Amino acid sequence: MSDAFYQQVDRTRFESSPLTAGPWSADAQHAGPPSALLVRALEQYDPDPDVRLARLSVDVLGPVAIAPLDIEVHRIRSGRSVELLEATASVDGRPTLVARGWRMRRTPADFPTVGTHAGPPLPDTRERGAMMSFAYQDGYLSVVDFSFVSGSGDELGPADAWGRARIDLVEGETMTGWQHTVVVADSASGVSIASDPMTHPAINCDLVVSLHRDPAPGWVHLETETTGSPGQGVLTDTLLSDDQGRLGRSVQNLYGRGLG
């Protein structure tokens, strides 16, 4: 397989590359690439240039093996202005991720500009920094770069970082802005790790992304913080931007546990 996360085998099946492997195991995928593959399915289902993907929610039903993924997509709710789609990724007939996407009709040209659109200052250079150097490095982390403005991929706490994937999602295709954003955004909980993963790991079981405009392909900025409460839960909240300004926000719910 060439340098891509997936190779398309037929209309609905995709061979998974070892480059999809996540930080915790060489045998299980990082959730970013398969989530982006579901975005691709949503974008390509009955496409309409006057309609855009506005919100994505992905539920991770369990570890995603590095194996062929079968992708199915269907419409749950139809409408002239708003529609809800659902896409599923399965391994050997077992669903492993389910995504729902709200597609909405684009605002008219005379709709007013409201809210904050300015993003972070663009850095003079963006250089690959350390990212979870204690974890498995030969899969996803070998082909996705993170350049830190504040914080570090090897430190606990909030962080600002720019991220990008250096390979295609599907062999021979250029990623869309939405696909690229999701590949990177699923790492927000790793960019802003709040607890020592050796003693109190916290792994996300979902990803929700809402964007007010279509992202540009390329670097994605994550202004992210993970918050955890004893006896309660863990949440990663991330403000997303690209080189053109603010995009929207992502949220991840994490399962936090102790190893003692």
N, C-alpha and C positions, 0 to 999 in steps of 0.2 A: 504493500500500500504506500502511496506517496504521502507527503507531509500534509495530511488533513485529518480531522477528527473522525470522519466517516467516508465510506465509499458506498455510493448507491448501487445496490444489486439489482433491484427492480423497482416498480413504482412505489411500493410501500416498505421495502426492506433495505436496511443499511448495515453494512459491516462496520463494526467498531474497531478503531485503531487502538493500540497500546497507549497512544498519546492521550486518550481520554481518562487514563487512570488518575484517581484522586490522591490526596495527600496521605490517606490513612491505609491504603492497600494497593498493591500492584494489580489486584484482581477485580477491583470495583471502580466504577467510573466516578469522576467528579460530576456533580449534578449540573454544572454549567453547560457543557456540550449537549447532553440529551435534552435539557430544557430549551436550548436554542434550536435544536432539531424540531421540537414541537412548535416553536414560534414559526419556523419555516413552513410547517404544515398549515398552520393557521393563516399565514400570509398568502399561501398559494391556493387556498380553498376558495373557489369562485371569486377571484380577485376583482376589485372595482377601484379605479383610481380615485374615485370620490369618497372612498371609505378607508379609514385607517384603524390600525390596532391601537387601542387606548390603554387597556389594562390587561395584564397577564397574571394569572395565579397558577403556580405549579405546586402540586402535592407529591412528595417523594414517598412512595409506598414501601420502599425497602431498598437495600443495596442493589445497584444496577451493575450486573455482570458485564465484563468486556466480551460481548457476544453480539450476534446479529440482533438489531432492534427492528421490530415491526411497528409501523406508525399508522394509526387510524385517526380520522378526523370526521366530525359530523356537526351539523347545526342543531343547537338545542332550542334557541329562540330566534325566530326570524322577525324582521321588521324593516320598514323603509329607511329609518334613521339609525336604529341601534339593533345589533344582533349579537347573540352569544354562541360561540363555538366551543367545542371540546375536542381535544386531541389526546391520544393515549399512546405511550410507548410500552411495548411488551417484549419479554424475552421468553422464548419457548412457550408462548401462549399465556404467560403470566404478566399482568399489568405491573409495571414498575414505577411509572410516572404518569400523572394525569394533569393536563393543563386546560384551563378555561380562559378564553380571551373575549373581551368585549370589543367589538368593532363598531365604530361610530362614524357617521357622516361628517366630513370635514366642515369646519366653520366657514361661513361665507367670507369673501374678500373684504367686506366692509365691517367685519366683526372687530371691536376695539381691542387694542393691545392693553392688557391689564396684568397686574402683578409684577413680580420680580423676574426678569429674564437674564440678568447679568450672572455670569458664571465666575469661577475663580480666575485669578490672573494666570495667563499662559506662561509656563516656565521657558527659560531660554533653551534648556536641554531637558530631556527626560531619559534617565538612565536606569537600567534594570537594577533593582536593589534586592537585598535578601528577603526571601518570603518563605516562612515556615521551614527553615533549614534543618529542623529536627525531623521533618516528615519525608515521605517518599517524593523524590524529585524527578524521576525519569518519565513521568506522564505529563499531565496538564501543566504542572509547574515548570516544566522544561520549555514550554512553547507559549506561555502567557507571561508577559512582563508586567511588573509593578514598580513604578517610580514614586518614591515617597516624598511628599512635601513636609509632612510632620508625622511623627510616629514611626513605626518600623514593623516589617513583617515578622520580626523576631522579638518584638516587645509587646507587652500587654497594654491595653488602653485604646482610646480613640485615635483615629488616624485620618490623614488626608493623603490620597494616593491616586495616581493616574495608572490605568491598566489597559492593556491591549493584547489581543491574540495575534501571533505571527504566522498562523497557518489558517487554511480555509476550514469552514465547518464541514462542507461536503466537497469531495475532490472535484476540481474543475469549476467550482462556483465561487464567486466573491460574496462574502457575507453582507447581508443588509445591516443597516444601523441597529435595528431592533435585535437581530440575532447576535451581533457583536456585543451589544450592551448587556444582554442576558448572560452570555458566556463569562463576562467580567463581573457583573453584579452579584452572581452567586458566590463570589469569593469575599464579599463584604464582611461576612462573619469571621473570615480568616484574617483579613486586613486589620480588623479591630478586635482581636481576641481579648476577652475580658478576664479569663481565668486560665491557670496553668493547665494545658491540655494533657499533661502527664499525670495530674492528680484530680482535676475536675474538668474533663472534656465536655464540650457543648457542641452538638452537631445539628445543623438545621434540617428540618423536615419539610420545609416549604420555601417558596420565594414568591413574593407579590411585587409587581412592578407596575407603576402608573406613570405615564408620560404625557405631557401636554402637547408635545410635538414629536415628529419623527426624528430619531437620532441620526447624526452623521456617522458613517463608518470611521473607525480610527480610535484614538485614545478616549477613554471614558474616565471621568473623575469621580471618585468616591469620597465623600465627606461622611465618615461613618463612625458610629459608636455602638458598642454592645453593652447592654445593661442586664444585670442578673440580680435576683433577690432570693435570699435563703428561704427555703420552704415554698417558693413561688415558681418563678420561671425565668427564662432568658430571652432577650429580644435584641435583634440588630436593626438599627434604623439608619438609613443611608440617603443622603441627598446626592442626586446624580446630575452630572453636567457633561457636556462635550466641548470641543473647541469653539462652538458657536454660542455657548451659554448654558443656562439651566435647562434641564430636561424634565425632572420630576423626582420621584422617590421610590425606594424599594424597602421592603420590610421582610425580615426572616424570623420565624419562631424556632428556637433551638431547644433540644432536649439536653438539659444539663444533668450530669451525674457525678458521683464520686467513685474513686477506685479503691477506697479503703474498706 
